[in-house]
C-alpha cells in the first residue's frame, strides 16, 4: 500500500474541486459541475489497481476519475475554462472529460449512457486478445436504467474483460435509493447475470483497492466481468458548488457521519509530517501552475465551432 | 430500372448488400456484423446469410433483444477501432436506440475535438408495409438527417445498395443505411469488384425538361413509373435519386430545378418536417430570386394502417404521383387525364410473412 501515492492523488482531486468551489461564483467555469468531494477515494483506489493501458469510462461526475486515471491537470483546468489548452479545446467541458492518451475515452452527461460503450470497448479488446481490461464507473442512479441491465447481460454472456464499479452515494439527485428500488441489492442484481460482486461499505481507500485488485485479477484471467459496489457520500449538491443539506432531503447527521471519516484526512494521518507536507506543497504547486496555464490559454477562435463534426 | 454504370452481372438488392459486406469483411478484419438474427438461417432477407460460417461467431453474431445497449456496444467497439455493422430488422426498433445514436455516436468525434471517431454502420429495413402495420413499417431517415454528425443513405438500386454500403463501412463516421423491404428482390447490374459510392452524390436517372422529380428510397421506383406515364401526355420529367440524404447533393437537385423550373419531391416518409421539406427549402435557398413551382408527396399524416385497402391510400403510388405531377406542370389535361393503373410488381407480388 503506497500511502504517499494515495495521498498525492486524493489530495490533488480534493484541492482541485475545492478550487472549483472557490472560483465558481466568478463564473470562470461557465458550465454545470458535478463535484465528487467525498467520493474521490473510489477513483483513486481503483485506478491504482489498474494498469496504465487499461481503459476507463465515466460519467458527468468524473473530475476525480480523470485525475486518478492520469489525466493532465493543466489540460483539465483549461477545459473547465473553455480554453484551447483543454483536452477538447473547450468543447467538452466538465461533463465530458476524457483523453484517449490516458485511456479514458467516454463520459456522458446522460445517466448510464457510457456503460454499454465500455462494454463495446471491452468486446473489441476481447476479440483482439489484448489483455487490457475496461472499467465502467457509474452511480447507483444508473442502475435504474434499462441499459445498465442490458449491458451486464451482454458483458456476462460474452465473458468480456470489464469491471463494473457502482459508486453508491445513495442519491440520484435528491431521490434516495430506497425510493427508487425495492431493495438496494446491487450485488444480487449483478449475481442474477452471473457476475460476481463485492460490496465495500466501509468507505476506505484500502478496502476498495484490495477489492478492486481481486476483481481485476478475475477479469484479466478471462473469467468474465466483475462488479464492485462502493458505498460513499456526495458531500455537496448534485450539481454546482454549494451544499444541499439545508434542502431537507437528507439529514445533517447522515452527512456528518461520512464527513467524520474523511478519507483525505485519514490517509494524511498515515504519513509522517515531513512527507505529508512535501506532498501538500507539491499538490499546491501543481494546482497553481495549472491555473496559470488555464488562465493564459486562449479561447478558441469562433471559426472552430464547425470543426470535427465529421471525421 | 436502368443504370449507367459499366459491366457487371444481375444481382438483386439483398445479394448486392451481402456481397458488399462479405468483400469488406475480407478486406478489413475490423469489420463485423451484429444484430438480431444476422446469423439465422434466413439471414435477414439473405443480406447476411452465411457470413457466420465464413467469418466465425466473433464477426457475425446474434444479439440479445436489447437495442439500446447493443447500439452502445457497437459504438464502444467503433471507438476502439472496430467497424461494426449493426443490423435492425425494422427501422421502428431504432426508437430504442435514439439515446446512443443521437447523444453518443453523433457527438463523440466533436466532443473529443477529433481525437475519437465512431466508424459504425447502422442498417435498418423500412416498409412499404404489406400489412406490417403502424409499428413495423416506418421510415425515420428524416429524424437522423436532423442531427449533425450522422450520415444517412437510402439506396434504391442494387448497384447503389452495394456501393453505398461499402462507402458507409469505409467512412469514419456513423452512417445510417436505410433499406426498403420492397427493394430486396429487385435486380440490377452489379459489378463483382468492390466499389464505394461517392458520399453525398445524387444520380440523375432520366433526363427531362418540364419537371424535376426527386424520389426517396422505394418511391423512386414509383416516380420512374409515373415519369413513363407522363410521357404519354408529352411531359418530360427528370428523375433524381438523391441516394444520400445527409449529406444531401443539393447542387445536382437545384441545378436540375433551375433547368426545369418545377420540383416535386416524393418521400418514403411523412412530409411534415421531413426530407421533402428539407430538400425544397434548400433548393429555394440555392436559387435566390427564382420562383420554381414546388410540391411534395409522402405518407398520409396518419399511422400506417394494416389492411390493404387503407394501406393503398396511405402511400403515394405511380398513379397518384403522375396525377400530381401533371397538375404541378399546369398541363392542359391535368384535370381529366387518367393515367390508368400503374402496376408495381414488387408490391403486388410481395409475400410475407417477414
Interface residues (C-beta under 8 A of the other chain):
Chain A: X87 X88 X89 X91 X92 X96 X98 X99 X100 X105 X106 X108 X110 X113 X114 X115 X116 X117 X118 X119 X120 X121 X122 X123 X124 X125 X127 X146 X147 X150 X151 X153 X154 X157 X307 X308 X309 X310 X311
Chain B: X32 X58 X63 X64 X66 X68 X69 X70 X71 X72 X73 X74 X75 X76 X77 X78 X79 X80 X81 X82 X84 X99 X100 X103 X104 X108 X109 X110 X111 X112 X113 X114 X115 X116 X117 X118 X119 X148 X149 X151 X172 X173
